[in-house]
Amino acid sequence: MMPARSSPLHAAHLASTAAWCQLHGMPTPLRLKAGGVPDPALADVSALMRCGLKGPGAAEWLAARGMPVPERANSWSPTPRGGLVARLGRSEFLVESAWNDTQAAEVSQALREAAPGVYPVLRQDCALLLRGARMRELWLQTCNVNIFGIPAQNREVTLTSMVGVSVTILEQPLGNDACHRIWCDGTFGAYLWETLLEVAGDLGGGAVGFADVFPDAATLPTITL
């Protein structure tokens, strides 16, 4: 049984959520009360399964388990199962699953067995997904790094500050559209979410539910909190 989890943004969603689902043990906004898909659109994807590891043996350990290990520091690789592996510096990694997969949980389980030079890293992230034609304007107001100056095909990972919060950012395709993924420490999640929503709102954007960014998730059963 999947252990119960809670999004760092759970309280922020209570007033705006029309329908909830439970994904990997976490109540998640499936649909929001507002109609349409705003631009830019911001979604809470903290429910995606993820884990971390580091150490001099971490890259070899991942490779031995068939994981695609990025060759360069601060870069990422897609996994065959729809997830990703991000290399944060030389020897630290973030593994995240696709929404309908549990690969990161499998990696986390394997990390319980001690291995030389491999150490688990606790990940309690607030994870966001940003998409829309007006993303550039939002970035100009919230981050001093020119994210759009980085070619998407480079699959770079950027560790920087966004409205004063330390974040990890990468660009990842979502269907035919580009989107940006953002991770931060869960304790700063509510502030980051509220600040980005304020900026997005000024641009005509706003929050969206999980099914707005992963349409296949619309079939998930709804729950009552």
C-alpha positions in Angstrom: 0.0 0.0 0.0 1.3 3.5 -0.9 1.9 5.6 2.2 -0.2 8.7 2.7 1.5 11.9 1.4 0.5 15.5 1.4 1.4 18.2 -1.2 3.1 21.3 0.3 0.3 23.2 -1.5 -2.6 21.2 -0.1 -4.0 24.1 2.0 -3.6 26.5 -0.9 -5.8 24.3 -3.2 -8.7 23.8 -0.8 -10.7 26.8 -1.9 -10.1 26.4 -5.7 -10.4 22.7 -6.4 -13.5 21.4 -8.0 -12.5 17.7 -8.0 -9.7 15.8 -6.2 -8.0 12.6 -7.1 -5.5 10.5 -5.2 -2.2 9.9 -6.9 0.5 7.8 -5.4 -1.0 8.4 -1.9 -1.3 12.1 -2.3 -4.6 14.1 -2.7 -4.2 16.1 -5.9 -6.3 18.7 -7.6 -7.7 17.0 -10.7 -9.8 19.9 -11.9 -10.1 23.5 -10.7 -13.3 25.5 -10.4 -12.2 28.1 -13.1 -13.1 27.1 -16.6 -10.7 27.0 -19.6 -6.9 26.7 -19.6 -5.2 30.0 -18.8 -1.9 31.2 -20.3 0.5 31.0 -18.6 -0.7 27.9 -16.7 0.7 26.7 -13.5 0.1 23.2 -12.1 1.1 21.4 -8.8 2.7 18.1 -9.8 4.2 17.3 -6.4 2.4 14.0 -6.5 4.8 12.6 -9.0 7.0 10.0 -7.5 10.7 11.1 -7.0 13.8 10.1 -5.1 17.3 11.4 -4.8 20.8 9.9 -4.4 24.4 11.1 -4.4 27.9 9.9 -3.9 30.9 8.8 -6.0 29.2 5.5 -6.9 25.8 7.0 -7.7 26.2 7.2 -11.4 27.5 3.7 -11.8 24.7 2.4 -9.4 22.0 4.0 -11.6 23.5 2.7 -14.8 23.7 -0.8 -13.4 19.9 -0.6 -13.0 19.3 0.4 -16.6 18.7 4.1 -15.8 19.9 6.6 -18.4 22.6 8.6 -16.6 23.3 12.1 -18.0 26.9 12.4 -19.0 27.2 16.1 -18.1 26.7 17.8 -14.7 23.5 19.9 -14.6 21.7 18.0 -17.4 18.9 15.5 -17.6 17.8 12.4 -19.6 14.4 11.0 -20.2 13.7 7.4 -19.1 12.1 4.8 -21.4 9.1 4.8 -19.0 8.4 8.5 -19.4 10.2 9.8 -16.3 13.5 11.6 -16.0 16.9 11.5 -14.4 18.5 14.8 -13.6 22.2 15.2 -12.7 22.6 17.9 -10.1 26.3 18.7 -10.1 28.8 15.9 -10.5 27.4 13.2 -8.2 23.9 14.0 -7.1 20.8 12.8 -9.0 17.1 13.3 -9.0 14.9 10.5 -10.3 11.2 11.2 -11.1 8.6 9.0 -12.6 5.9 9.7 -15.2 2.5 10.4 -13.6 1.3 6.8 -14.2 4.5 5.0 -13.2 6.4 4.2 -10.0 10.0 3.9 -11.3 11.3 6.4 -8.7 9.7 4.3 -5.9 11.5 1.2 -7.3 14.8 3.1 -7.2 14.0 4.3 -3.7 13.3 0.8 -2.6 16.6 -0.4 -4.0 18.5 2.4 -2.2 17.5 0.7 1.1 20.2 -1.8 0.5 23.6 -0.3 1.3 26.0 0.2 -1.6 29.5 1.6 -1.5 29.6 5.3 -2.3 25.8 5.6 -2.8 23.7 7.6 -0.4 19.9 8.3 -0.5 18.8 11.9 -0.5 15.4 12.8 1.0 13.3 14.7 -1.6 10.3 16.5 -0.1 9.8 18.9 -3.0 7.1 21.3 -4.1 7.1 20.4 -7.8 5.5 22.7 -10.4 4.8 22.6 -14.1 4.6 25.8 -16.1 3.4 26.0 -19.7 1.9 28.5 -22.2 2.8 31.0 -24.8 3.3 33.7 -22.2 5.8 31.8 -20.1 8.6 34.1 -21.3 7.0 37.1 -19.7 6.5 35.3 -16.4 10.2 34.3 -16.4 11.3 37.9 -17.1 9.5 39.0 -14.0 10.6 36.3 -11.6 14.0 34.9 -12.5 17.3 36.5 -13.4 18.4 33.6 -15.6 17.5 33.7 -19.3 15.9 30.3 -19.4 14.8 30.8 -23.0 18.4 31.4 -24.0 19.1 27.7 -23.3 18.4 25.4 -26.3 15.8 22.8 -25.2 17.8 20.1 -27.0 20.7 20.6 -24.6 18.5 19.2 -21.8 20.1 21.5 -19.3 19.2 21.7 -15.6 19.5 25.1 -14.0 19.9 25.7 -10.3 19.0 29.3 -9.6 16.8 31.6 -7.6 13.2 32.5 -8.5 11.5 35.3 -6.5 14.1 34.7 -3.8 13.5 30.9 -3.6 16.2 28.4 -4.6 14.9 26.3 -7.5 15.8 23.6 -9.9 14.5 24.2 -13.4 14.5 22.3 -16.7 12.6 22.4 -19.9 10.7 19.3 -20.9 8.3 18.6 -23.8 4.7 18.0 -22.9 3.0 16.5 -26.0 3.7 19.1 -28.7 4.3 21.9 -26.3 7.2 23.0 -24.3 6.9 23.3 -20.6 9.1 24.1 -17.7 9.5 22.0 -14.6 10.3 23.7 -11.3 11.3 22.1 -8.0 11.9 23.8 -4.6 12.1 22.9 -1.0 8.6 22.1 0.2 8.7 24.6 3.0 9.0 27.5 0.5 6.4 25.9 -1.9 3.4 28.0 -0.8 5.2 31.3 -1.1 6.6 30.4 -4.6 3.1 29.1 -5.7 1.3 32.2 -4.5 3.9 34.6 -6.0 3.9 32.9 -9.4 0.1 32.8 -9.5 0.0 36.5 -8.8 2.4 37.2 -11.7 0.6 34.7 -14.0 -2.7 36.4 -13.1 -1.4 39.8 -14.2 -0.6 38.2 -17.5 -4.0 36.6 -17.9 -2.9 33.2 -16.6 -3.5 31.1 -13.5 -3.7 27.7 -11.9 -4.8 24.5 -13.6 -5.6 21.0 -12.4 -3.6 17.8 -12.9 -5.8 16.6 -15.8 -5.2 19.9 -17.7 -1.5 19.0 -18.1 -1.8 15.2 -18.2 -5.1 14.6 -20.1 -5.0 10.8 -19.6 -5.2 11.5 -15.8 -8.8 12.7 -16.4 -9.9 9.0 -16.0 -8.6 8.9 -12.4 -11.4 8.4 -9.9 -12.3 11.4 -7.8 -12.2 11.4 -4.1 -13.9 13.4 -1.3 -11.7 15.0 1.3 
